[in-house]
């Protein structure tokens, strides 16, 4: 389209890499970031939102962080669909819209790799047959695959080298939804 979803208005970063990331990294670093932003003498004009996986560890982090951050405004659980409806822009209504849009997967964990195309992930698994630590779970036409932690960097490199826009469709839709929630141009700049 000639537009960028990642730009000066919208940036995405991992809270930490390798052993410094994950939910423990989020708990520690997000609080530090919040303290730094609040200690600034003037408003920096920026918003920081956090997304945790919708798995056991992510739900624990969400429960812990919701004491300091407003759920569904500053803090989100990742799921396969982030609705873009007039109601979804309101933190008071987002959770209900989110639950409705993801009801078929309500008891199926969701990690960012679950937003990749099944063909791409199946291709990776075929090349790395011991990469999964549990059986694949399915609901409807979507899946959850639990990878060994040491396999995730390989998956990232594989995606970077082999994915097409179609393989990243659900990731792109997530970024568009986050832009929607932040009242930015949905299709980028």
C-alpha positions in Angstrom: 0.0 0.0 0.0 3.0 2.3 0.4 2.0 3.0 4.0 3.8 1.9 7.2 2.1 0.5 10.2 5.2 1.1 12.2 6.2 4.8 12.2 7.0 7.7 14.5 3.5 7.5 16.0 3.5 3.7 16.6 6.4 1.6 17.6 6.6 -2.0 18.9 9.3 -3.5 21.0 9.9 -6.6 23.1 10.3 -5.9 26.7 13.4 -8.1 26.8 15.2 -10.7 24.7 15.8 -14.3 25.4 15.8 -15.0 29.2 15.2 -11.3 30.0 11.8 -11.2 28.3 8.6 -13.0 29.0 6.2 -12.2 31.7 8.9 -11.7 34.4 10.6 -9.1 32.2 7.3 -7.4 31.6 6.5 -7.1 35.3 9.8 -5.6 36.1 10.5 -3.4 33.1 6.9 -2.1 32.6 6.8 -0.7 36.1 10.2 0.9 35.7 9.1 2.5 32.4 5.9 3.8 34.1 7.9 5.3 36.9 10.2 7.0 34.4 7.3 8.5 32.5 5.5 9.7 35.6 8.7 11.3 36.9 9.0 13.5 33.8 8.2 17.2 34.7 6.1 17.6 31.6 3.8 15.4 29.5 5.8 13.6 26.8 2.7 13.1 24.7 3.2 9.3 24.5 1.2 6.3 25.4 2.7 2.9 26.4 0.5 -0.2 26.2 1.5 -3.7 27.1 0.3 -6.9 25.6 0.8 -10.2 27.4 0.2 -13.7 26.0 -3.2 -15.2 26.8 -1.6 -18.2 28.5 -1.1 -19.2 32.1 1.9 -17.0 32.7 0.4 -14.1 30.7 -2.8 -14.2 32.7 -0.8 -14.2 36.0 1.1 -11.1 34.7 -2.2 -9.5 33.6 -3.7 -10.0 37.1 -0.6 -8.6 38.7 -0.2 -5.6 36.4 -3.8 -4.6 36.4 -3.2 -3.1 39.9 -1.0 -0.4 38.3 -2.3 -0.3 34.7 -5.8 0.1 33.4 -6.9 -3.2 31.7 -8.1 -2.8 28.2 -6.6 0.7 27.9 -2.9 0.2 28.9 -2.8 -3.5 29.4 -4.1 -6.2 27.0 -4.2 -10.0 26.7 -3.2 -11.2 23.2 -5.9 -13.1 21.3 -6.6 -14.0 17.7 -8.9 -11.0 17.1 -8.7 -7.5 18.5 -12.1 -6.0 17.5 -12.4 -2.6 15.8 -15.9 -1.6 16.7 -17.1 1.7 18.1 -17.5 0.1 21.5 -14.0 -1.4 21.4 -12.4 2.0 21.7 -13.7 2.3 25.2 -11.8 0.4 27.9 -15.1 -0.1 29.7 -16.5 -2.1 26.7 -13.3 -3.5 25.1 -13.2 -6.6 27.2 -16.7 -7.6 26.3 -16.1 -7.0 22.6 -12.8 -8.9 22.9 -14.4 -11.9 24.6 -17.2 -12.0 22.0 -14.8 -11.8 19.0 -12.7 -14.6 20.5 -15.4 -16.8 22.1 -14.5 -19.9 20.1 -11.0 -19.8 21.4 -11.8 -18.8 25.0 -10.0 -21.8 26.5 -7.2 -21.9 23.9 -3.9 -20.2 24.8 -2.6 -17.5 22.5 1.0 -16.5 21.8 2.2 -14.2 19.0 3.2 -17.2 16.9 -0.4 -18.3 16.9 -1.1 -15.2 14.6 1.2 -16.6 11.9 -0.2 -18.6 9.0 -0.6 -22.3 9.6 1.2 -23.1 6.4 4.3 -21.1 7.5 4.3 -22.6 10.9 3.8 -26.1 9.6 6.7 -25.6 7.2 8.9 -24.6 10.2 7.8 -27.6 12.2 8.5 -30.0 9.3 12.1 -28.6 9.2 12.3 -28.7 13.0 10.3 -31.8 14.1 11.4 -31.6 17.8 10.5 -27.9 18.2 7.1 -28.5 20.0 6.9 -29.3 23.6 3.2 -30.3 23.5 0.6 -31.6 21.0 -1.0 -29.0 18.8 -4.4 -27.8 20.1 -7.1 -26.6 17.7 -10.4 -24.7 17.9 -12.3 -24.0 14.7 -9.7 -23.3 12.1 -7.1 -21.8 14.4 -4.3 -23.5 16.4 -2.1 -23.1 19.4 1.4 -24.6 19.2 3.6 -24.6 22.3 7.3 -24.3 21.2 10.3 -25.1 23.3 11.8 -21.7 24.4 15.1 -22.4 22.6 13.2 -22.9 19.3 11.6 -19.5 19.3 14.6 -17.6 18.0 14.9 -20.1 15.2 11.2 -19.5 14.4 11.8 -15.7 14.3 14.6 -16.1 11.9 12.5 -18.5 9.8 9.6 -16.0 9.7 11.9 -13.2 8.8 13.4 -15.2 5.9 10.3 -17.0 4.6 7.1 -15.2 5.3 4.9 -13.3 2.9 2.3 -10.6 3.8 -0.3 -13.3 3.7 1.6 -15.3 6.3 1.5 -12.2 8.6 -2.1 -11.2 8.0 -3.3 -11.7 11.6 -0.2 -9.9 13.0 -1.0 -7.0 10.6 -4.6 -7.0 11.8 -3.4 -6.8 15.4 -1.2 -3.8 14.6 -4.1 -2.1 12.8 -6.4 -2.8 15.8 -3.8 -1.3 18.2 -3.5 1.7 16.0 -7.4 1.9 16.1 -7.4 1.8 19.9 -4.7 4.6 20.0 -6.8 6.7 17.5 -4.1 6.6 14.9 -4.6 6.1 11.2 -5.5 2.4 11.0 -3.7 1.7 7.7 -0.6 3.6 8.7 1.1 6.6 7.3 
